[in-house]
Amino acid sequence: QASTADGLPVSPDFQLSELFCDITLADTLFLRTGKQTANWGVGYFFSPADLLNLSEIDPADPEAERTGPVAIKAQLPLDIHTVYLYLIADGASRVEEIGIAPKVELLLGPVELSVGGYFQKSHAPAVMVCSTLPLTDFKFFVEAVLSYGSDKTFVTRNTAGTPGLSTLTKDKQLLPSATAGLRYLLPDQTGDFALSCTAQYFFNGQGYEDGSILVDNRAALSSLIAKKLLSQDDLRQPGMHYVAANLAWNGLLRTDFSLSGTWIANLSDNSGWAGPTVKWQISDELAMLCKATWQYGAQGSEYRPDENDFRIGVSLVFGNQAF
């Protein structure tokens, strides 16, 4: 049994990403039942239109697998278009708590357009639209989401003369989010120089425009978390404005190694990180990452949570688990 340096036992933390069964009815209707990743959204670093998956895109490893819900998916092709219907069982203990998520994918010439929504008793309802447009070697993508309320709990500064923070919810507000970006793939007939460049902007309608409310009140946040009035999930992606860019050389000279440089920034609290990553794809499911990052911003901000400015790390990735 594994243990910490203090001799305390450590239980391995594993998550099952997918386990499903496919059923075809009359070669017309395709069903998938079980735990499955939902292919919603077209963003690379950020994807607000990904309403169904249980884990968000990790901007530090955007192509890593994500954990999907337990669901029944019905897929009905209509010529070149496709209609989907998901029944989501996560968080449901009774039939009336099962989530419903319809989606339509349309192919309009070179434009791919998706429109969908997610409705479940225990979650804020949301609708989304996303689209991709290829132009020569460029691929443009855009997403827009409108939710009625939020599953998060927010904080606000107390009234004048009273220090600290208090919590609030936004149950009856329309909260828009959107993202746009482009990706460039360098044409390469030999396969030796598979270069790509990606840039993206993300407007997070459920974030804080002034990031100092979190940076300057870390003690108050800890107190709210200790009192169970706030959770760590409420503090994920706290900024309202993000940008990210990546330059990658995949399969260096047709090997199993890739080299990339990434920059990600939260413009709301002026924090970010940048650095190179070397990836060794050992097999289809197993990869090793060697990463060096320079972090900047105020101490306690999203991308510089402590006093360290520079980090070097090595990790093994198996499926969607990093070690």
C-alpha positions in Angstrom: 0.0 0.0 0.0 1.3 3.4 -0.9 1.9 6.0 1.8 3.1 9.6 2.3 6.4 10.6 3.8 4.6 10.8 7.2 3.5 7.2 6.9 -0.2 8.0 6.2 -1.9 5.6 3.7 -2.7 6.9 0.3 -5.6 5.5 -1.7 -5.1 5.6 -5.5 -7.5 8.1 -7.2 -8.8 6.7 -10.4 -11.7 7.8 -12.6 -13.5 5.7 -15.2 -13.7 7.9 -18.3 -15.9 5.7 -20.6 -17.7 2.3 -20.4 -20.6 2.0 -22.8 -22.6 -0.3 -25.1 -23.6 0.6 -28.7 -26.9 -0.5 -30.2 -28.0 0.0 -33.8 -31.7 -0.1 -34.8 -32.5 -0.8 -38.4 -29.2 0.9 -39.5 -31.0 4.2 -38.8 -31.0 5.0 -35.1 -27.8 4.6 -33.2 -27.9 4.2 -29.4 -25.1 4.4 -26.9 -25.7 3.7 -23.2 -23.3 4.0 -20.3 -20.5 6.3 -19.2 -19.4 8.3 -22.3 -17.6 11.4 -23.4 -19.9 13.9 -25.1 -18.5 15.7 -28.1 -20.0 19.1 -27.5 -18.2 22.3 -28.3 -15.4 23.2 -30.7 -13.0 25.2 -28.6 -9.4 24.1 -28.1 -8.3 25.7 -24.7 -11.8 26.6 -23.5 -15.2 25.3 -24.4 -18.2 26.9 -22.6 -20.5 24.9 -25.0 -19.3 21.6 -23.5 -22.3 21.4 -21.2 -22.3 17.7 -20.6 -18.8 16.4 -19.7 -18.0 16.2 -16.0 -14.5 17.6 -16.4 -13.5 20.8 -18.3 -10.8 21.1 -20.8 -7.4 21.4 -19.1 -5.8 24.4 -20.9 -2.4 23.0 -20.0 -3.2 19.8 -21.8 -6.2 20.6 -24.1 -6.1 17.2 -26.0 -6.4 15.1 -22.8 -9.5 12.9 -22.5 -12.3 14.2 -20.4 -14.7 12.4 -18.1 -18.2 12.1 -19.5 -21.6 11.5 -17.9 -23.6 8.3 -17.5 -26.1 8.7 -20.3 -28.2 7.3 -23.1 -27.4 8.9 -26.4 -29.6 8.6 -29.4 -28.1 9.6 -32.8 -30.3 10.0 -35.9 -28.5 10.9 -39.2 -30.7 12.9 -41.6 -28.8 13.0 -44.9 -25.7 15.1 -44.1 -27.2 16.4 -40.8 -27.5 14.7 -37.5 -29.9 14.9 -34.5 -28.9 13.8 -31.0 -30.7 13.3 -27.8 -29.0 12.6 -24.5 -30.7 11.4 -21.3 -28.3 12.2 -18.4 -28.4 10.1 -15.3 -25.6 11.8 -13.3 -27.0 13.5 -10.2 -30.4 11.8 -10.7 -32.0 9.5 -8.1 -35.5 9.7 -9.5 -36.9 9.7 -13.1 -37.9 13.3 -12.9 -34.3 14.3 -12.2 -32.9 12.8 -15.4 -31.4 15.5 -17.6 -32.3 16.0 -21.2 -29.9 17.4 -23.8 -31.0 17.7 -27.5 -28.5 18.8 -30.1 -28.6 19.3 -33.9 -25.5 19.3 -36.1 -25.9 20.9 -39.5 -23.5 20.9 -42.4 -24.0 24.1 -44.4 -21.4 24.0 -47.2 -18.0 24.3 -45.5 -19.7 25.5 -42.2 -20.4 23.1 -39.4 -23.1 24.4 -37.1 -24.3 22.9 -33.8 -27.3 24.0 -31.7 -28.2 22.3 -28.4 -29.4 22.7 -24.9 -29.1 21.1 -21.5 -32.0 20.8 -19.0 -31.9 19.1 -15.7 -33.6 19.8 -12.4 -30.4 20.1 -10.4 -28.6 22.3 -12.9 -29.0 25.8 -14.4 -30.6 25.3 -17.9 -28.4 26.4 -20.8 -28.5 26.6 -24.6 -25.5 26.8 -26.9 -24.5 27.3 -30.5 -21.1 26.6 -32.0 -19.6 26.6 -35.4 -16.4 25.9 -37.4 -15.3 27.4 -40.7 -12.2 26.1 -42.6 -10.5 28.6 -44.9 -7.5 27.2 -46.7 -5.1 26.1 -44.0 -7.0 28.0 -41.2 -9.9 26.8 -39.1 -12.0 29.3 -37.3 -14.2 28.3 -34.4 -16.8 30.1 -32.3 -19.1 29.1 -29.4 -21.8 31.0 -27.5 -23.8 29.9 -24.5 -26.7 31.4 -22.6 -27.5 30.0 -19.2 -30.4 30.9 -16.9 -28.7 31.1 -13.6 -25.5 29.4 -12.5 -24.6 26.3 -10.5 -21.9 28.3 -8.8 -22.0 30.3 -5.6 -20.4 33.7 -6.0 -18.8 36.2 -3.6 -19.2 39.9 -3.2 -17.5 42.5 -1.1 -19.4 43.4 2.1 -20.9 46.8 2.4 -18.8 49.8 3.3 -17.4 49.6 6.8 -17.7 45.8 7.0 -14.6 44.0 5.9 -14.6 40.6 4.2 -16.8 38.8 1.7 -20.3 37.4 1.6 -21.9 34.9 -0.8 -24.7 35.2 -3.3 -26.3 33.2 -6.0 -27.4 34.1 -9.5 -30.4 31.8 -10.0 -32.6 34.1 -12.1 -30.1 35.9 -14.3 -29.2 35.4 -17.9 -25.5 34.7 -18.1 -23.8 34.7 -21.5 -20.4 33.2 -22.3 -18.6 33.0 -25.6 -15.3 32.0 -27.2 -13.6 32.4 -30.5 -10.3 31.4 -32.0 -8.4 30.0 -35.0 -6.1 27.2 -35.7 -3.5 27.1 -38.4 -2.0 23.8 -39.8 1.2 24.1 -41.8 0.9 22.0 -45.0 3.6 19.3 -44.9 3.7 16.5 -47.5 6.6 14.7 -45.8 5.2 14.5 -42.3 8.5 15.8 -40.8 7.1 19.2 -39.9 3.6 18.9 -38.6 3.4 22.4 -37.2 0.2 24.0 -35.8 -0.7 27.3 -34.2 -3.8 27.9 -32.1 -5.1 31.1 -30.5 -8.3 31.7 -28.6 -10.2 34.3 -26.5 -12.8 33.3 -23.9 -15.4 35.5 -22.3 -16.6 33.8 -19.2 -20.0 35.2 -18.2 -19.7 33.4 -14.8 -16.4 34.9 -13.9 -15.3 38.0 -12.0 -14.4 41.1 -14.1 -12.3 42.4 -11.2 -10.0 39.5 -10.2 -8.7 41.4 -7.1 -11.8 40.4 -5.2 -10.3 37.0 -4.9 -6.6 37.8 -4.8 -7.0 40.4 -2.0 -9.4 38.3 0.2 -7.8 34.9 0.4 -8.4 34.6 4.2 -12.1 35.4 3.8 -12.3 32.8 1.0 -10.7 30.2 3.2 -13.2 31.0 6.0 -16.2 30.7 3.6 -14.9 27.3 2.4 -14.3 26.1 5.9 -17.9 27.0 6.7 -19.1 25.1 3.6 -20.6 28.3 2.2 -18.3 28.1 -0.8 -16.5 25.2 -2.6 -13.3 24.9 -4.7 -15.6 24.2 -7.7 -17.1 27.7 -7.2 -13.6 29.1 -7.7 -12.7 27.3 -11.0 -12.1 29.6 -13.9 -12.7 32.7 -11.8 -11.8 35.3 -14.5 -14.1 36.9 -17.0 -11.6 37.3 -19.8 -9.0 34.7 -20.9 -6.6 34.4 -23.8 -4.4 31.4 -24.8 -2.0 30.6 -27.6 0.0 27.5 -28.6 2.7 26.7 -31.1 3.2 22.9 -31.5 5.5 20.6 -33.5 3.7 17.3 -33.4 5.5 14.1 -34.2 9.0 15.6 -34.5 10.5 14.2 -37.7 7.9 11.4 -37.7 8.8 10.3 -34.2 6.7 9.8 -31.0 7.9 13.1 -29.6 6.2 16.4 -29.8 7.3 19.9 -28.7 5.0 22.8 -27.9 5.0 26.2 -26.4 1.9 27.6 -24.6 0.8 30.9 -23.1 -2.4 31.2 -21.1 -3.6 34.3 -19.3 -6.4 35.4 -17.0 -6.8 39.1 -18.0 -9.1 39.7 -15.1 -6.5 39.2 -12.4 -3.5 39.7 -14.7 -2.0 36.3 -14.1 -0.8 33.7 -16.5 1.9 31.2 -17.4 4.0 30.3 -20.3 6.5 27.6 -21.2 7.6 24.7 -23.3 6.4 21.1 -23.1 7.9 17.9 -24.5 5.5 15.0 -25.0 6.5 11.4 -25.6 3.5 9.3 -26.8 4.5 5.9 -25.5 1.3 4.2 -26.7 -2.2 5.2 -27.7 -3.2 5.5 -24.0 0.1 6.3 -22.3 2.2 9.5 -22.6 5.0 11.2 -20.7 5.1 15.0 -20.3 8.1 17.1 -19.4 7.0 20.7 -18.8 8.7 23.9 -17.6 6.4 26.9 -16.8 7.0 30.5 -15.8 4.1 31.9 -13.8 3.4 35.6 -13.3 0.8 37.7 -11.5 0.0 38.7 -7.9 0.6 35.9 -5.4 -2.7 34.2 -4.8 -4.0 34.8 -8.4 -5.3 32.0 -10.5 -2.1 31.1 -12.4 0.3 32.1 -9.6 -1.3 30.7 -6.5 1.9 30.8 -4.4 5.3 32.5 -4.3 6.9 30.3 -6.9 7.6 31.8 -10.3 9.1 28.8 -12.1 8.2 25.2 -12.1 9.5 22.0 -13.8 7.4 18.9 -13.8 7.3 15.4 -15.3 4.1 13.4 -15.4 2.7 10.2 -16.9 -0.7 10.4 -18.5 -2.8 7.3 -18.9 -6.1 8.0 -20.6 -7.4 11.0 -18.7 -5.4 10.3 -15.5 -2.1 12.2 -14.8 0.5 10.8 -12.3 
